[in-house]
Amino acid sequence: MLFFIIFVSSNYKYGIFKLKRLLDYYQFTDYKIIINSNNYHFDLDFEASWINIHDELKALLFAIDYFNIQDDDFIIKFNANCSLKSHSPFLRALRDNDDNYYEVISKYFFTDIIGIRCFYVKFIEKNNDIHIDLRWEKVKSLISDKKQLYLEYLGIDISQTRSNPYTIY
């Protein structure tokens, strides 16, 4: 099962609505959307669960425990300021990984959106003195190179507001 854990710190709901539309378009069926809102809440026209934890790793570990996410489930950590493009190689890679071959799908040194097997999330260092991006890279190094899919292009826009998107990856 896929668990999309979306981190929202302000009014970035456009990326969440677009994600839901694309999940329907690509015919994903076995997934759950969990939104970590940091005290920001808005109405949705689809089912999602809400949590409110200010630390990224603590939120992920809480979600794993609370929603009973299994080690072989796939977690997609997604910052809501990202908006997936309709031709996103990242979503296609998730869809095509139905045999669960890959343990991680991402872009080198980029953690605004990352798909990783739940088992590995539990190994992310809890030391807040080390930047979270470096902790993500360290845990990815535990995974066999054959089981890592690094995409050159993710197919996302990152923006400060919906009216000012810019393509980054």
N, C-alpha and C positions, 0 to 999 in steps of 0.2 A: 504494500500500500504506500501511497505517496502522502506525505504530510507537508503542506506549504505553510511555513511559519513566517509570517510577514511582520516586519518591524516598522511601526508607524510612529513618527515623533511630531508630526503636524499634519496639515491638510494635504495629504498625498493619496487620497482615495481613488483618483483616476487610475493609477497603476493597479490597484486591487480589482477594480471593476473590469479593466482590460484583461487582467490575468484570468478572471472567471470566464469572460467571453472566449478567450483563446483555449482554455481547458475544454469548454464545450465544443469549440470548432475542431480541435484535434481529437475529440471523442475520448477524453480521459474519463474514466468512470470510478476507479478505486482510489479516491483521494479525500483529504480533509483539509480545509483552510482554517488556520489558527492565526488570529491577529493579536499581536502584542502591541497594545495601544499607547502605553505611557500616558495615561489619563486623557487620551483623545478618542472620542467615540462618535460614530456616525451611523446612519441607517444604511442597511444593505438590502438588496432585493434577492438575496440568496443566503443559504445557510452557511454560517461560519461560527467558530467559537472564539471567545475573547479572553485574553489574559492581560495582566498589567504588572510587568516586572521590568525595572529600569536597567538591569544588567543583561546584555545579550546572552552570555553563557548561562546565567542563572535561569533566564527565560526558556532557553532550549532544554535544559535539564529538567525544569519544572514540567514543561510540556510532555517530555518523554515519559515522566512518571505519571502525571495526571491523566493523560490520554492513552496510557498503556501502549506506547509506541514500542514495537518489538525491534530487536537487534537487526533483523533483516529488512525492516521497513526503510524507505528512502525519505530523508528529510531534505526539503528544499528551503534553505534560509534565504529570505528575500527581503531586501530593503524596499519600502514602499515608494521611495523616490525613483525607483527603476520602473520603467514601463516596457514590457516586452513588445517587440514588433511582431506583426502577424506572420512573418517568415522566420521567426526566431530559431536558429540552429539549436539553442539550448532546449527549447520545448520539444523539437523534433528528436533530439538525442534522448530526452526523458521518455518520450513515447516509444522510441525504438529500442529502449533498454528493457523491454518487457521480459526478456529472459534473465534479467538481473545480473548480467555479466559484469557491468562496470560498478565499482564501489564508490567512485566519485566522478562527477561531471562538473567541470568549472573552466576557468581561464586562469593561467598562471598569475599569482599574486593579485588576485581580484576576488574579494569576498562579499560584495554587495549582493550577489546571487551565486549560490553554490548548492549543488545536489550531492548528498553524501549519505552513505549507509549509516543508520542510527548507531550501530555498534561503535563506530569511530568517534562519534560526537562525544561519547562518554570519556574519551581519552584526551580531550582538549584540556590543556593546563588551566587550572583555576587561579593562577598567579596573575593578578591584575597589574602587576608591574611590567608585564610583557604585553605589548600591543596585541589586541585580539587578532589582527590579520596575521601576525607572526605565529600565533598559536594555531590558527587554522592551517597555515603552511606546514607547521611541524607535524600536525596530526595527519595531513595528507601524505607526508613522507613515510608513514607507517604502511601505506598501501602499495602493493606490488605495482610496478609500472604498467604491466599488462592490464591491470584492472582500473586504470585511471584514463579518463577521456578528457583531454584538455582541448578546448575549442579555441580557434583563433578569433572567431567572431561569435559573440553570444546573441546578438540581435536585440539589444536593449537601448533605450534612451534613458539618460539620467538627467533629472532637472531639479531646479529649485521650486518651480511651479509648473502646472500643466500648460500654461501659456508660453513658457520659455524652455521647451525641451531642447536638449542637444544630444546627438548621438555620440556615445563614447565607446561602446563595445558591441 
